Amino acid sequence: MSLSKEDKRKKAKVAAREEAPGPQAALPSEDVAELQGLLQEKTREAQENYDRLLRLAAEMENLRKRQERERAELLQFANENLIKELLSVVDNLELALEHGRQLEAPAPLLEGLERVHQGFLKALAKFGVAPIAGVGQPFDPAFHNAVMQEEAPEVPDRTVLKELQKGYLLQHRLLRPAMVVVARNPEKSSVETHSTV
């Protein structure tokens, strides 16, 4: 830190008194007060600089942690777009298997399609992709996209009856919601409404 002209002048004045020949004379009280004031000012300035340094160090640490977290998340979800594209292939394989079973296709063909389908599912699972539970589960708008409702008195209201398209999670984060048909049971829902009132 550089000294101002005033500070240099005061320092030179004190040095000149110290170098003066003869017995050491005590500093005048005004010079002592002046030096104490200067010391207090410089102490305050040093404390401000130290506080600023601590704040900057904390900000740098927070920035480093945020960058590490973002980098880890980027690595974890970097394949998200590729996986979304592969899910349509898995959907088509499931449709082919379903149609093959309905049309009683040759067993070796169905077996081959099943192996390819299982291979895709295993490969996706290695990267953290998991299907969302659907049929028989209560409807959850966070994971299910209801495209239809059907009356079904034998099941509780708002239960998933059918999956039109499977939903998937990637590392416990929603990748694609399941497209589902939800049970509508007016009698059970009105009973639940009356019991909660």
C-alpha positions as CSV (number, residue, x, y, z in Angstrom):
1,M,0.0,0.0,0.0
2,S,1.5,3.4,-0.9
3,L,1.4,6.3,1.6
4,S,-0.2,9.6,0.8
5,K,1.8,12.8,0.7
6,E,0.4,13.8,4.1
7,D,1.4,10.4,5.6
8,K,4.9,10.7,4.1
9,R,5.3,14.2,5.6
10,K,4.3,13.1,9.0
11,K,6.6,10.1,8.9
12,A,9.5,12.4,7.8
13,K,8.8,14.8,10.6
14,V,9.0,11.9,13.2
15,A,12.2,10.6,11.6
16,A,13.8,14.0,11.7
17,R,13.1,14.3,15.4
18,E,14.6,10.9,16.1
19,E,17.8,11.8,14.2
20,A,18.2,15.2,15.9
21,P,21.3,15.4,18.1
22,G,21.0,15.7,21.8
23,P,18.9,14.1,24.4
24,Q,15.8,12.4,23.3
25,A,12.9,14.7,23.7
26,A,9.4,13.3,24.2
27,L,7.1,13.7,21.2
28,P,4.6,16.6,21.6
29,S,1.2,15.4,22.5
30,E,-0.3,16.7,19.2
31,D,2.2,14.4,17.3
32,V,1.2,11.4,19.4
33,A,-2.5,12.1,18.8
34,E,-1.8,12.5,15.1
35,L,0.1,9.2,14.9
36,Q,-2.6,7.4,16.9
37,G,-5.2,8.7,14.5
38,L,-3.1,7.6,11.6
39,L,-2.7,4.2,13.2
40,Q,-6.4,3.8,13.8
41,E,-7.2,4.8,10.2
42,K,-4.7,2.3,8.8
43,T,-5.9,-0.4,11.1
44,R,-9.5,0.2,9.9
45,E,-8.3,0.2,6.3
46,A,-6.5,-3.1,6.9
47,Q,-9.6,-4.6,8.5
48,E,-11.7,-3.5,5.5
49,N,-9.3,-5.1,3.1
50,Y,-9.2,-8.3,5.2
51,D,-13.0,-8.5,5.2
52,R,-13.1,-7.9,1.4
53,L,-10.5,-10.7,1.0
54,L,-12.6,-13.1,3.1
55,R,-15.8,-12.3,1.1
56,L,-14.0,-12.8,-2.2
57,A,-12.5,-16.1,-1.0
58,A,-16.0,-17.3,0.0
59,E,-17.4,-16.2,-3.4
60,M,-14.7,-18.1,-5.2
61,E,-15.3,-21.2,-3.2
62,N,-19.1,-21.0,-3.9
63,L,-18.4,-20.5,-7.6
64,R,-16.0,-23.5,-7.6
65,K,-18.7,-25.7,-5.9
66,R,-21.4,-24.6,-8.3
67,Q,-19.2,-25.3,-11.3
68,E,-18.4,-28.8,-10.0
69,R,-22.1,-29.4,-9.3
70,E,-23.1,-28.2,-12.8
71,R,-20.3,-30.3,-14.4
72,A,-21.4,-33.4,-12.6
73,E,-25.0,-32.8,-13.6
74,L,-24.0,-32.2,-17.2
75,L,-22.1,-35.5,-17.3
76,Q,-25.0,-37.3,-15.6
77,F,-27.6,-36.0,-18.1
78,A,-25.5,-35.5,-21.2
79,N,-27.1,-38.4,-23.0
80,E,-30.6,-37.3,-22.3
81,N,-31.4,-36.3,-26.0
82,L,-29.9,-39.5,-27.3
83,I,-31.9,-41.6,-24.8
84,K,-35.1,-39.9,-25.7
85,E,-34.5,-40.8,-29.3
86,L,-33.8,-44.5,-28.4
87,L,-37.1,-44.6,-26.4
88,S,-39.0,-44.4,-29.6
89,V,-37.1,-47.4,-30.9
90,V,-38.0,-49.3,-27.7
91,D,-41.7,-48.2,-28.2
92,N,-41.6,-49.6,-31.8
93,L,-40.1,-52.9,-30.6
94,E,-42.9,-53.2,-28.0
95,L,-45.5,-52.5,-30.7
96,A,-43.9,-55.1,-33.0
97,L,-43.9,-57.7,-30.2
98,E,-47.5,-57.0,-29.4
99,H,-48.6,-57.2,-33.0
100,G,-46.5,-60.3,-33.5
101,R,-48.2,-62.1,-30.6
102,Q,-51.7,-61.0,-31.8
103,L,-51.0,-62.3,-35.3
104,E,-49.3,-65.5,-34.0
105,A,-46.0,-64.7,-35.7
106,P,-43.4,-67.5,-35.8
107,A,-41.8,-68.1,-32.4
108,P,-38.2,-67.5,-33.6
109,L,-39.1,-64.0,-34.9
110,L,-40.8,-63.2,-31.6
111,E,-37.9,-64.5,-29.7
112,G,-35.5,-62.4,-31.7
113,L,-37.6,-59.3,-31.2
114,E,-37.8,-60.0,-27.5
115,R,-34.0,-60.3,-27.2
116,V,-33.4,-57.1,-29.0
117,H,-36.0,-55.4,-26.8
118,Q,-34.4,-56.8,-23.6
119,G,-31.0,-55.7,-24.9
120,F,-32.2,-52.1,-25.4
121,L,-33.7,-52.1,-21.9
122,K,-30.5,-53.4,-20.3
123,A,-28.4,-50.8,-22.2
124,L,-30.7,-48.0,-21.1
125,A,-30.6,-49.3,-17.5
126,K,-26.8,-49.1,-17.4
127,F,-27.2,-45.3,-18.0
128,G,-29.8,-44.9,-15.2
129,V,-33.0,-45.2,-17.3
130,A,-35.9,-46.8,-15.4
131,P,-39.5,-47.3,-16.5
132,I,-42.2,-45.5,-14.4
133,A,-44.7,-47.8,-12.7
134,G,-48.1,-47.4,-14.3
135,V,-51.0,-49.8,-14.5
136,G,-52.7,-50.3,-11.1
137,Q,-51.0,-47.3,-9.5
138,P,-52.7,-44.1,-8.4
139,F,-52.6,-41.4,-11.0
140,D,-49.7,-39.0,-10.3
141,P,-49.6,-35.9,-12.5
142,A,-45.8,-35.6,-11.9
143,F,-45.2,-38.9,-13.7
144,H,-48.4,-39.6,-15.7
145,N,-50.1,-37.8,-18.6
146,A,-53.8,-38.7,-18.6
147,V,-55.1,-38.8,-22.1
148,M,-58.4,-40.6,-21.4
149,Q,-60.7,-41.5,-18.6
150,E,-62.8,-44.7,-18.4
151,E,-65.5,-45.6,-16.0
152,A,-64.4,-48.5,-14.0
153,P,-66.5,-49.3,-10.9
154,E,-64.2,-52.2,-9.8
155,V,-61.2,-50.0,-9.1
156,P,-60.6,-46.9,-7.0
157,D,-61.1,-43.5,-8.6
158,R,-58.0,-42.0,-10.4
159,T,-56.2,-45.4,-10.8
160,V,-54.2,-46.0,-13.9
161,L,-56.0,-48.6,-16.1
162,K,-53.8,-48.7,-19.2
163,E,-50.5,-47.5,-20.4
164,L,-50.6,-46.1,-24.0
165,Q,-46.9,-45.2,-23.8
166,K,-44.5,-46.0,-21.1
167,G,-42.9,-43.3,-19.1
168,Y,-39.2,-43.3,-18.1
169,L,-37.0,-41.7,-15.4
170,L,-33.3,-40.8,-16.0
171,Q,-31.3,-40.8,-12.7
172,H,-34.6,-40.3,-10.8
173,R,-35.5,-37.3,-13.0
174,L,-38.5,-37.4,-15.3
175,L,-37.4,-38.2,-18.9
176,R,-40.8,-38.8,-20.4
177,P,-44.2,-39.0,-18.6
178,A,-46.3,-42.1,-19.2
179,M,-49.4,-41.6,-21.3
180,V,-52.2,-43.4,-19.4
181,V,-55.9,-44.1,-19.3
182,V,-57.3,-43.2,-15.8
183,A,-60.3,-44.8,-14.0
184,R,-63.2,-42.6,-13.4
185,N,-65.5,-43.9,-10.7
186,P,-68.2,-41.3,-9.9
187,E,-69.7,-43.3,-7.0
188,K,-66.4,-43.8,-5.2
189,S,-65.2,-40.2,-5.8
190,S,-68.5,-38.8,-4.5
191,V,-68.3,-41.0,-1.4
192,E,-64.7,-39.8,-0.8
193,T,-65.9,-36.1,-1.3
194,H,-68.7,-36.5,1.3
195,S,-66.5,-38.2,3.8
196,T,-63.8,-35.5,3.7
197,V,-66.4,-32.6,4.1
